[in-house]
Amino acid sequence: MRNKLIALRGDRKRKEIANTLSITPQMLGAIERGNRNPSLELAISLAKLYNITLDDLIFLLNIDT
């Protein structure tokens, strides 16, 4: 279900989202693929950016584990 994170990004480029979050596009890609977990601060920023609750984001991050 991590593809849901990619779907939340929509038409926006990974680089655009990464710049907004002050992380590298590679880091964002690793989070989207499930290779890395975001810090709490980054998770909060992602949830706000994607307009979802932190609980929903954590669910999406952990659904495949």
Secondary structure, 3 states (H helix, E strand, C coil): CCHHHHHHHCCCCHHHHHHHHCCCHHHHHHHHHCCCCCCHHHHHHHHHHHCCCHHHHHHHHHCCC
